[in-house]
Amino acid sequence: MALVSEFLGQLTLSYGGEAEPKFPTVVPARDFDPARDAARIDTAIKTKGVDEQTIIDILTRRSCEQRKEIAFEYERYAKKDLVVALKGALSGSLEALMLGLMKSTAEYDASELKASMKGLGTDEETLIEIVCSRSNEEMMVIKRVYKDMFKKELEKDVAGDTSGNFAKLLLALVEVSPGSGGLDCSGSRSLQVCSCLYEAGVKRKGTDVATWISIMSQRSVPHLQKVFERYKSYSPYDMKESIRKEVKGDLEKSFLTLVECFENKQLYFANRLSEAMKSKGAKEKVVTRIMVSRCEVDLMRIRTEFKRQHKRSLYQTIAEHTKGDYQKALLSLCGGDD
Protein backbone atom coordinates (compact mmCIF):
# COMPACT_ATOMS: atom_id res chain seq x y z
CA MET A 1 0.00 0.00 0.00
CA ALA A 2 2.89 2.36 0.71
CA LEU A 3 4.20 1.89 -2.85
CA VAL A 4 0.76 2.52 -4.28
CA SER A 5 0.35 5.69 -2.18
CA GLU A 6 3.75 6.92 -3.31
CA PHE A 7 2.85 6.24 -6.94
CA LEU A 8 -0.51 8.01 -6.64
CA GLY A 9 1.19 10.99 -5.02
CA GLN A 10 3.49 11.36 -8.05
CA LEU A 11 0.64 11.61 -10.55
CA THR A 12 -0.14 15.09 -11.82
CA LEU A 13 -3.55 16.70 -11.65
CA SER A 14 -5.33 17.85 -14.80
CA TYR A 15 -8.71 18.75 -16.26
CA GLY A 16 -9.46 20.75 -13.12
CA GLY A 17 -11.27 23.65 -14.73
CA GLU A 18 -12.92 22.20 -17.82
CA ALA A 19 -16.71 22.30 -17.86
CA GLU A 20 -18.54 19.35 -19.36
CA PRO A 21 -20.41 20.15 -22.61
CA LYS A 22 -24.17 20.52 -22.24
CA PHE A 23 -26.93 18.87 -24.26
CA PRO A 24 -30.15 20.18 -22.67
CA THR A 25 -33.74 19.55 -23.70
CA VAL A 26 -34.89 22.63 -21.76
CA VAL A 27 -33.38 25.91 -22.97
CA PRO A 28 -34.29 29.57 -22.36
CA ALA A 29 -37.59 30.50 -24.01
CA ARG A 30 -37.57 33.17 -26.69
CA ASP A 31 -39.78 36.25 -26.30
CA PHE A 32 -39.72 35.63 -22.56
CA ASP A 33 -42.02 37.80 -20.45
CA PRO A 34 -41.85 36.81 -16.76
CA ALA A 35 -44.70 39.14 -15.75
CA ARG A 36 -47.01 37.59 -18.35
CA ASP A 37 -46.02 34.06 -17.26
CA ALA A 38 -46.60 34.95 -13.59
CA ALA A 39 -50.08 36.28 -14.35
CA ARG A 40 -50.95 33.17 -16.39
CA ILE A 41 -49.80 30.88 -13.57
CA ASP A 42 -51.82 32.87 -11.04
CA THR A 43 -54.94 32.48 -13.19
CA ALA A 44 -54.23 28.77 -13.64
CA ILE A 45 -53.92 28.24 -9.87
CA LYS A 46 -57.11 30.19 -9.15
CA THR A 47 -59.12 28.33 -11.80
CA LYS A 48 -61.65 25.91 -10.32
CA GLY A 49 -59.93 22.51 -10.28
CA VAL A 50 -56.56 24.13 -11.20
CA ASP A 51 -55.37 24.48 -14.80
CA GLU A 52 -52.39 22.11 -14.54
CA GLN A 53 -51.72 22.20 -18.28
CA THR A 54 -50.87 25.93 -18.27
CA ILE A 55 -48.53 25.47 -15.29
CA ILE A 56 -46.82 22.55 -17.06
CA ASP A 57 -46.54 24.44 -20.37
CA ILE A 58 -44.82 27.38 -18.69
CA LEU A 59 -42.53 25.82 -16.08
CA THR A 60 -41.27 22.88 -18.18
CA ARG A 61 -40.36 25.14 -21.13
CA ARG A 62 -38.44 27.84 -19.28
CA SER A 63 -34.84 27.71 -18.05
CA CYS A 64 -34.01 27.73 -14.35
CA GLU A 65 -33.06 31.41 -14.48
CA GLN A 66 -36.32 32.24 -16.23
CA ARG A 67 -38.33 30.31 -13.62
CA LYS A 68 -36.65 32.35 -10.89
CA GLU A 69 -37.67 35.55 -12.71
CA ILE A 70 -41.23 34.24 -12.93
CA ALA A 71 -41.20 33.51 -9.18
CA PHE A 72 -40.03 37.08 -8.47
CA GLU A 73 -42.79 38.56 -10.66
CA TYR A 74 -45.38 36.18 -9.19
CA GLU A 75 -44.66 37.35 -5.65
CA ARG A 76 -44.99 40.96 -6.79
CA TYR A 77 -48.21 40.23 -8.69
CA ALA A 78 -50.00 37.73 -6.42
CA LYS A 79 -48.46 38.83 -3.09
CA LYS A 80 -47.46 35.24 -2.25
CA ASP A 81 -44.54 32.88 -2.78
CA LEU A 82 -44.83 30.81 -5.99
CA VAL A 83 -43.47 27.63 -4.37
CA VAL A 84 -46.07 27.91 -1.58
CA ALA A 85 -48.79 28.49 -4.18
CA LEU A 86 -47.70 25.45 -6.21
CA LYS A 87 -47.71 23.29 -3.08
CA GLY A 88 -51.27 24.32 -2.40
CA ALA A 89 -52.45 23.81 -5.98
CA LEU A 90 -50.70 20.56 -6.95
CA SER A 91 -50.19 17.15 -5.39
CA GLY A 92 -48.33 13.86 -5.78
CA SER A 93 -45.70 13.29 -8.46
CA LEU A 94 -46.64 16.40 -10.44
CA GLU A 95 -46.10 18.55 -7.35
CA ALA A 96 -42.70 16.95 -6.68
CA LEU A 97 -41.63 17.53 -10.27
CA MET A 98 -42.76 21.16 -10.40
CA LEU A 99 -41.18 22.01 -7.05
CA GLY A 100 -37.96 20.39 -8.29
CA LEU A 101 -37.99 22.66 -11.33
CA MET A 102 -38.17 25.72 -9.07
CA LYS A 103 -34.65 24.92 -7.81
CA SER A 104 -31.36 25.22 -9.67
CA THR A 105 -29.69 21.93 -10.59
CA ALA A 106 -27.30 22.24 -7.63
CA GLU A 107 -30.13 23.20 -5.25
CA TYR A 108 -32.14 20.22 -6.43
CA ASP A 109 -29.19 17.84 -5.99
CA ALA A 110 -28.54 19.25 -2.51
CA SER A 111 -32.18 18.85 -1.48
CA GLU A 112 -32.29 15.28 -2.83
CA LEU A 113 -29.11 14.41 -0.91
CA LYS A 114 -30.58 15.91 2.27
CA ALA A 115 -33.82 13.95 1.81
CA SER A 116 -31.86 10.73 1.29
CA MET A 117 -30.27 11.14 4.74
CA LYS A 118 -33.32 12.45 6.60
CA GLY A 119 -34.89 10.52 9.48
CA LEU A 120 -34.40 6.84 10.21
CA GLY A 121 -32.70 4.86 7.47
CA THR A 122 -30.74 6.06 4.47
CA ASP A 123 -31.76 6.12 0.81
CA GLU A 124 -28.47 4.69 -0.43
CA GLU A 125 -29.69 4.50 -4.03
CA THR A 126 -30.11 8.29 -4.25
CA LEU A 127 -26.82 8.94 -2.45
CA ILE A 128 -24.94 6.66 -4.85
CA GLU A 129 -26.60 8.07 -7.97
CA ILE A 130 -25.84 11.71 -7.18
CA VAL A 131 -22.42 11.46 -5.50
CA CYS A 132 -20.99 8.97 -8.02
CA SER A 133 -22.27 10.73 -11.16
CA ARG A 134 -21.41 14.38 -10.51
CA SER A 135 -18.10 15.94 -11.61
CA ASN A 136 -15.67 17.58 -9.20
CA GLU A 137 -16.88 21.01 -10.31
CA GLU A 138 -20.54 20.06 -9.80
CA MET A 139 -19.78 18.55 -6.39
CA MET A 140 -18.04 21.72 -5.21
CA VAL A 141 -21.13 23.77 -6.12
CA ILE A 142 -23.46 21.20 -4.49
CA LYS A 143 -21.45 21.36 -1.24
CA ARG A 144 -21.59 25.16 -1.14
CA VAL A 145 -25.33 25.19 -1.88
CA TYR A 146 -25.95 22.40 0.67
CA LYS A 147 -24.32 24.47 3.40
CA ASP A 148 -26.30 27.57 2.39
CA MET A 149 -29.60 25.66 2.37
CA PHE A 150 -29.20 23.47 5.45
CA LYS A 151 -26.48 25.20 7.52
CA LYS A 152 -24.58 21.89 7.69
CA GLU A 153 -21.58 20.40 5.90
CA LEU A 154 -22.47 17.71 3.37
CA GLU A 155 -19.39 15.72 4.40
CA LYS A 156 -20.54 15.58 8.03
CA ASP A 157 -24.03 14.40 7.07
CA VAL A 158 -22.63 11.70 4.77
CA ALA A 159 -20.18 10.55 7.46
CA GLY A 160 -22.96 10.42 10.05
CA ASP A 161 -25.33 8.46 7.83
CA THR A 162 -23.01 5.85 6.26
CA SER A 163 -20.27 3.55 7.50
CA GLY A 164 -17.32 1.38 6.52
CA ASN A 165 -15.73 1.41 3.07
CA PHE A 166 -18.99 2.70 1.57
CA ALA A 167 -18.64 5.84 3.68
CA LYS A 168 -14.92 6.16 2.80
CA LEU A 169 -15.67 6.05 -0.92
CA LEU A 170 -18.52 8.58 -0.73
CA LEU A 171 -16.43 10.94 1.40
CA ALA A 172 -13.49 10.66 -1.01
CA LEU A 173 -15.85 11.71 -3.81
CA VAL A 174 -17.49 14.51 -1.80
CA GLU A 175 -14.29 15.94 -0.31
CA VAL A 176 -12.99 17.46 -3.54
CA SER A 177 -11.07 20.71 -3.66
CA PRO A 178 -10.61 23.34 -6.41
CA GLY A 179 -8.28 22.10 -9.15
CA SER A 180 -8.53 18.43 -8.17
CA GLY A 181 -9.20 17.32 -11.71
CA GLY A 182 -7.85 13.81 -11.62
CA LEU A 183 -4.98 11.49 -12.36
CA ASP A 184 -2.75 11.96 -15.37
CA CYS A 185 -2.90 8.41 -16.66
CA SER A 186 -1.70 8.97 -20.21
CA GLY A 187 0.62 6.43 -21.83
CA SER A 188 2.57 4.24 -19.45
CA ARG A 189 0.87 5.85 -16.45
CA SER A 190 -2.47 4.28 -17.37
CA LEU A 191 -0.79 0.87 -17.51
CA GLN A 192 0.67 1.43 -14.05
CA VAL A 193 -2.77 2.33 -12.68
CA CYS A 194 -4.24 -0.79 -14.34
CA SER A 195 -1.61 -2.83 -12.56
CA CYS A 196 -2.47 -1.14 -9.24
CA LEU A 197 -6.17 -1.93 -9.68
CA TYR A 198 -5.48 -5.55 -10.61
CA GLU A 199 -2.97 -6.17 -7.81
CA ALA A 200 -5.29 -4.56 -5.25
CA GLY A 201 -8.21 -6.74 -6.33
CA VAL A 202 -8.39 -9.84 -8.49
CA LYS A 203 -4.73 -10.83 -8.12
CA ARG A 204 -4.71 -11.01 -4.31
CA LYS A 205 -6.78 -12.73 -1.67
CA GLY A 206 -9.08 -10.09 -0.23
CA THR A 207 -9.49 -6.65 -1.76
CA ASP A 208 -7.33 -3.62 -1.01
CA VAL A 209 -10.37 -1.35 -1.13
CA ALA A 210 -8.36 1.71 -0.06
CA THR A 211 -6.33 1.57 -3.28
CA TRP A 212 -9.45 1.25 -5.43
CA ILE A 213 -10.95 4.26 -3.64
CA SER A 214 -7.72 6.28 -4.09
CA ILE A 215 -7.73 5.65 -7.84
CA MET A 216 -11.44 5.91 -8.63
CA SER A 217 -12.11 8.99 -6.53
CA GLN A 218 -9.71 11.05 -8.66
CA ARG A 219 -12.38 11.33 -11.39
CA SER A 220 -10.41 12.38 -14.46
CA VAL A 221 -12.81 10.96 -17.01
CA PRO A 222 -10.49 10.74 -20.09
CA HIS A 223 -7.73 9.14 -18.07
CA LEU A 224 -9.79 6.58 -16.21
CA GLN A 225 -11.50 5.66 -19.49
CA LYS A 226 -8.04 4.69 -20.78
CA VAL A 227 -7.36 2.74 -17.59
CA PHE A 228 -10.56 0.69 -17.89
CA GLU A 229 -9.90 0.02 -21.59
CA ARG A 230 -6.43 -1.33 -20.82
CA TYR A 231 -7.37 -3.14 -17.64
CA LYS A 232 -8.29 -6.35 -19.46
CA SER A 233 -4.68 -6.79 -20.55
CA TYR A 234 -3.89 -7.31 -16.85
CA SER A 235 -6.98 -9.14 -15.72
CA PRO A 236 -9.11 -12.02 -17.06
CA TYR A 237 -12.13 -9.83 -16.23
CA ASP A 238 -13.12 -6.31 -17.18
CA MET A 239 -13.39 -3.69 -14.43
CA LYS A 240 -17.10 -4.20 -13.78
CA GLU A 241 -16.70 -7.99 -13.55
CA SER A 242 -13.78 -7.49 -11.15
CA ILE A 243 -15.91 -5.22 -8.95
CA ARG A 244 -18.73 -7.80 -8.83
CA LYS A 245 -16.25 -10.49 -7.79
CA GLU A 246 -14.44 -8.43 -5.17
CA VAL A 247 -17.04 -6.35 -3.27
CA LYS A 248 -20.76 -6.51 -2.45
CA GLY A 249 -23.67 -4.34 -1.34
CA ASP A 250 -23.63 -0.55 -1.50
CA LEU A 251 -19.87 -0.47 -2.14
CA GLU A 252 -20.33 -2.67 -5.21
CA LYS A 253 -23.17 -0.46 -6.49
CA SER A 254 -21.05 2.65 -5.93
CA PHE A 255 -17.98 1.33 -7.77
CA LEU A 256 -20.16 0.08 -10.64
CA THR A 257 -21.87 3.47 -10.89
CA LEU A 258 -18.50 5.22 -11.03
CA VAL A 259 -17.22 2.95 -13.80
CA GLU A 260 -20.46 3.27 -15.79
CA CYS A 261 -20.36 7.07 -15.48
CA PHE A 262 -16.69 7.22 -16.48
CA GLU A 263 -17.41 5.05 -19.52
CA ASN A 264 -20.65 6.75 -20.62
CA LYS A 265 -22.56 8.89 -18.13
CA GLN A 266 -25.55 9.43 -20.43
CA LEU A 267 -25.92 5.68 -20.99
CA TYR A 268 -25.87 5.21 -17.20
CA PHE A 269 -28.83 7.58 -16.81
CA ALA A 270 -30.62 6.04 -19.80
CA ASN A 271 -30.34 2.62 -18.15
CA ARG A 272 -31.51 4.03 -14.82
CA LEU A 273 -34.60 5.46 -16.51
CA SER A 274 -35.27 2.19 -18.34
CA GLU A 275 -34.97 0.19 -15.12
CA ALA A 276 -37.25 2.62 -13.28
CA MET A 277 -39.95 2.18 -15.93
CA LYS A 278 -39.71 -1.59 -16.46
CA SER A 279 -42.50 -2.53 -14.09
CA LYS A 280 -46.18 -1.70 -14.63
CA GLY A 281 -45.93 1.36 -12.38
CA ALA A 282 -42.86 3.53 -12.88
CA LYS A 283 -40.55 4.29 -9.95
CA GLU A 284 -41.66 7.90 -10.14
CA LYS A 285 -39.15 9.23 -7.63
CA VAL A 286 -36.22 7.99 -9.74
CA VAL A 287 -37.77 9.15 -13.02
CA THR A 288 -38.53 12.61 -11.57
CA ARG A 289 -35.03 13.01 -10.14
CA ILE A 290 -33.25 12.17 -13.39
CA MET A 291 -35.57 14.18 -15.65
CA VAL A 292 -35.43 17.28 -13.42
CA SER A 293 -31.70 17.12 -12.68
CA ARG A 294 -30.60 16.39 -16.27
CA CYS A 295 -33.07 18.41 -18.42
CA GLU A 296 -30.76 21.45 -18.50
CA VAL A 297 -27.57 19.38 -18.52
CA ASP A 298 -27.51 16.41 -20.91
CA LEU A 299 -31.01 14.96 -21.35
CA MET A 300 -30.75 15.23 -25.15
CA ARG A 301 -27.75 12.87 -25.09
CA ILE A 302 -29.53 10.60 -22.59
CA ARG A 303 -32.42 10.39 -25.08
CA THR A 304 -29.99 9.34 -27.82
CA GLU A 305 -28.38 6.68 -25.64
CA PHE A 306 -31.79 5.42 -24.52
CA LYS A 307 -32.93 4.85 -28.11
CA ARG A 308 -29.63 3.24 -29.11
CA GLN A 309 -29.55 0.88 -26.12
CA HIS A 310 -33.23 0.01 -25.69
CA LYS A 311 -34.46 0.20 -29.32
CA ARG A 312 -37.31 2.55 -28.44
CA SER A 313 -37.45 6.20 -27.55
CA LEU A 314 -37.47 7.65 -24.05
CA TYR A 315 -40.57 9.63 -25.07
CA GLN A 316 -42.49 6.46 -26.01
CA THR A 317 -41.38 4.71 -22.80
CA ILE A 318 -42.55 7.61 -20.62
CA ALA A 319 -45.87 7.69 -22.48
CA GLU A 320 -46.37 3.96 -21.84
CA HIS A 321 -45.37 3.83 -18.16
CA THR A 322 -46.73 7.08 -16.71
CA LYS A 323 -50.09 8.85 -16.87
CA GLY A 324 -52.04 12.05 -16.37
CA ASP A 325 -50.54 15.49 -15.81
CA TYR A 326 -47.32 13.92 -14.48
CA GLN A 327 -46.88 12.19 -17.84
CA LYS A 328 -47.52 15.48 -19.70
CA ALA A 329 -44.86 17.25 -17.64
CA LEU A 330 -42.29 14.48 -18.21
CA LEU A 331 -42.94 14.43 -21.96
CA SER A 332 -42.49 18.19 -22.10
CA LEU A 333 -39.15 17.95 -20.27
CA CYS A 334 -38.14 15.12 -22.62
CA GLY A 335 -38.44 17.64 -25.44
CA GLY A 336 -39.66 15.36 -28.23
CA ASP A 337 -39.64 11.87 -29.67
CA ASP A 338 -36.68 10.22 -31.43
Order of alpha helices (4+ residues) and beta strands (2+ residues): alpha-alpha-alpha-alpha-alpha-alpha-alpha-alpha-alpha-alpha-alpha-alpha-alpha-alpha-alpha-alpha-alpha-alpha-alpha-alpha
